[in-house]
Amino acid sequence: MSAKNFSRRRDKHGTYCLRGELSIHELEDLRVFLEKTLKPGQEHTISLAGVRFIDTAALQLLIAFKKHLEPEGKLRISAISDELEHILSLSGFKTTLM
């Protein structure tokens, strides 16, 4: 089993801060985190400021989960890293995720 390339913590404001890389290799851990932590009918904030890479599989999972929470709940992305900004701009997913 490979080492996990991302971590998560909750800050004093209740924001879930993700760090590292989000790729197909971390997809199952990311899915479990989203399903167990982010409940429908509530507002949730995630910071991706510490994420230096994300692939299309992880992007699709985040977007799908964001849509799953709506309209009763909300998933808000509070910050993104420069690397992620570039990836989202190139992929065309920035407006969908943000």
Short mmCIF file of the C-alpha atoms (twelve columns), coordinates in Angstrom:
data_MODEL
# 
_entry.id   MODEL 
# 
loop_
_atom_site.group_PDB 
_atom_site.id 
_atom_site.type_symbol 
_atom_site.label_atom_id 
_atom_site.label_alt_id 
_atom_site.label_comp_id 
_atom_site.label_asym_id 
_atom_site.label_seq_id 
_atom_site.Cartn_x 
_atom_site.Cartn_y 
_atom_site.Cartn_z 
_atom_site.pdbx_PDB_model_num 
ATOM 1  C CA . MET A 1  0.000   0.000  0.000   1 
ATOM 2  C CA . SER A 2  1.393   3.406  -0.955  1 
ATOM 3  C CA . ALA A 3  1.815   6.344  1.387   1 
ATOM 4  C CA . LYS A 4  -0.917  8.944  1.409   1 
ATOM 5  C CA . ASN A 5  0.120   12.036 -0.566  1 
ATOM 6  C CA . PHE A 6  -2.373  14.390 1.031   1 
ATOM 7  C CA . SER A 7  -3.465  15.374 4.485   1 
ATOM 8  C CA . ARG A 8  -6.419  17.201 5.964   1 
ATOM 9  C CA . ARG A 9  -7.092  19.126 9.131   1 
ATOM 10 C CA . ARG A 10 -9.798  21.409 10.427  1 
ATOM 11 C CA . ASP A 11 -8.750  24.910 11.456  1 
ATOM 12 C CA . LYS A 12 -10.177 27.026 14.280  1 
ATOM 13 C CA . HIS A 13 -12.760 28.534 11.896  1 
ATOM 14 C CA . GLY A 14 -14.112 25.125 10.872  1 
ATOM 15 C CA . THR A 15 -12.481 25.117 7.432   1 
ATOM 16 C CA . TYR A 16 -11.160 21.788 6.216   1 
ATOM 17 C CA . CYS A 17 -7.628  22.412 4.926   1 
ATOM 18 C CA . LEU A 18 -6.298  19.918 2.391   1 
ATOM 19 C CA . ARG A 19 -2.564  19.699 1.615   1 
ATOM 20 C CA . GLY A 20 -0.445  17.760 -0.825  1 
ATOM 21 C CA . GLU A 21 -1.594  16.027 -3.983  1 
ATOM 22 C CA . LEU A 22 -5.063  14.891 -4.948  1 
ATOM 23 C CA . SER A 23 -4.897  12.277 -7.674  1 
ATOM 24 C CA . ILE A 24 -6.500  9.010  -8.612  1 
ATOM 25 C CA . HIS A 25 -4.199  7.343  -6.063  1 
ATOM 26 C CA . GLU A 26 -5.835  9.280  -3.199  1 
ATOM 27 C CA . LEU A 27 -9.353  9.131  -4.638  1 
ATOM 28 C CA . GLU A 28 -10.740 6.541  -2.231  1 
ATOM 29 C CA . ASP A 29 -9.388  8.399  0.833   1 
ATOM 30 C CA . LEU A 30 -10.777 11.673 -0.528  1 
ATOM 31 C CA . ARG A 31 -14.181 10.096 -1.205  1 
ATOM 32 C CA . VAL A 32 -14.378 8.606  2.288   1 
ATOM 33 C CA . PHE A 33 -13.375 11.951 3.827   1 
ATOM 34 C CA . LEU A 34 -16.038 13.828 1.835   1 
ATOM 35 C CA . GLU A 35 -18.807 11.319 2.579   1 
ATOM 36 C CA . LYS A 36 -18.077 11.026 6.306   1 
ATOM 37 C CA . THR A 37 -17.352 14.691 6.969   1 
ATOM 38 C CA . LEU A 38 -19.512 16.836 4.697   1 
ATOM 39 C CA . LYS A 39 -23.166 16.278 5.455   1 
ATOM 40 C CA . PRO A 40 -26.019 17.360 3.162   1 
ATOM 41 C CA . GLY A 41 -28.072 20.328 4.332   1 
ATOM 42 C CA . GLN A 42 -25.049 22.133 5.779   1 
ATOM 43 C CA . GLU A 43 -22.501 24.628 4.548   1 
ATOM 44 C CA . HIS A 44 -18.920 23.410 4.387   1 
ATOM 45 C CA . THR A 45 -15.701 25.225 3.545   1 
ATOM 46 C CA . ILE A 46 -12.599 23.596 2.123   1 
ATOM 47 C CA . SER A 47 -9.260  25.299 1.578   1 
ATOM 48 C CA . LEU A 48 -7.154  23.964 -1.273  1 
ATOM 49 C CA . ALA A 49 -4.376  26.489 -0.614  1 
ATOM 50 C CA . GLY A 50 -2.021  23.659 0.330   1 
ATOM 51 C CA . VAL A 51 -2.834  21.466 -2.675  1 
ATOM 52 C CA . ARG A 52 0.002   21.540 -5.190  1 
ATOM 53 C CA . PHE A 53 -1.510  19.075 -7.702  1 
ATOM 54 C CA . ILE A 54 -4.957  17.781 -8.599  1 
ATOM 55 C CA . ASP A 55 -5.883  15.478 -11.463 1 
ATOM 56 C CA . THR A 56 -9.171  15.196 -13.343 1 
ATOM 57 C CA . ALA A 57 -10.383 12.253 -11.240 1 
ATOM 58 C CA . ALA A 58 -10.089 14.253 -8.007  1 
ATOM 59 C CA . LEU A 59 -11.571 17.360 -9.680  1 
ATOM 60 C CA . GLN A 60 -14.547 15.340 -10.873 1 
ATOM 61 C CA . LEU A 61 -15.061 13.915 -7.391  1 
ATOM 62 C CA . LEU A 62 -15.016 17.376 -5.772  1 
ATOM 63 C CA . ILE A 63 -17.413 18.777 -8.379  1 
ATOM 64 C CA . ALA A 64 -19.741 15.784 -8.065  1 
ATOM 65 C CA . PHE A 65 -19.770 16.105 -4.288  1 
ATOM 66 C CA . LYS A 66 -20.420 19.835 -4.516  1 
ATOM 67 C CA . LYS A 67 -23.443 19.149 -6.728  1 
ATOM 68 C CA . HIS A 68 -24.561 16.363 -4.373  1 
ATOM 69 C CA . LEU A 69 -24.767 18.836 -1.468  1 
ATOM 70 C CA . GLU A 70 -26.871 21.363 -3.401  1 
ATOM 71 C CA . PRO A 71 -29.433 22.887 -3.146  1 
ATOM 72 C CA . GLU A 72 -29.932 22.263 0.589   1 
ATOM 73 C CA . GLY A 73 -26.241 22.546 1.413   1 
ATOM 74 C CA . LYS A 74 -23.158 24.181 0.052   1 
ATOM 75 C CA . LEU A 75 -19.509 23.376 -0.531  1 
ATOM 76 C CA . ARG A 76 -17.378 26.503 -0.700  1 
ATOM 77 C CA . ILE A 77 -13.738 26.549 -1.737  1 
ATOM 78 C CA . SER A 78 -12.113 29.314 0.304   1 
ATOM 79 C CA . ALA A 79 -8.627  29.358 -1.206  1 
ATOM 80 C CA . ILE A 80 -6.535  27.637 -3.844  1 
ATOM 81 C CA . SER A 81 -2.790  27.415 -4.392  1 
ATOM 82 C CA . ASP A 82 -1.057  29.029 -7.348  1 
ATOM 83 C CA . GLU A 83 -0.430  25.569 -8.807  1 
ATOM 84 C CA . LEU A 84 -4.094  24.683 -8.500  1 
ATOM 85 C CA . GLU A 85 -5.130  28.037 -9.973  1 
ATOM 86 C CA . HIS A 86 -3.089  27.197 -13.066 1 
ATOM 87 C CA . ILE A 87 -4.526  23.667 -13.348 1 
ATOM 88 C CA . LEU A 88 -8.115  24.882 -12.911 1 
ATOM 89 C CA . SER A 89 -7.642  27.637 -15.485 1 
ATOM 90 C CA . LEU A 90 -6.189  25.207 -18.031 1 
ATOM 91 C CA . SER A 91 -8.881  22.597 -17.454 1 
ATOM 92 C CA . GLY A 92 -11.790 25.031 -17.515 1 
ATOM 93 C CA . PHE A 93 -13.038 23.788 -14.129 1 
ATOM 94 C CA . LYS A 94 -12.364 26.966 -12.165 1 
ATOM 95 C CA . THR A 95 -15.876 28.402 -12.440 1 
ATOM 96 C CA . THR A 96 -17.448 25.001 -11.809 1 
ATOM 97 C CA . LEU A 97 -15.470 24.334 -8.638  1 
ATOM 98 C CA . MET A 98 -15.286 27.850 -7.284  1 
# 
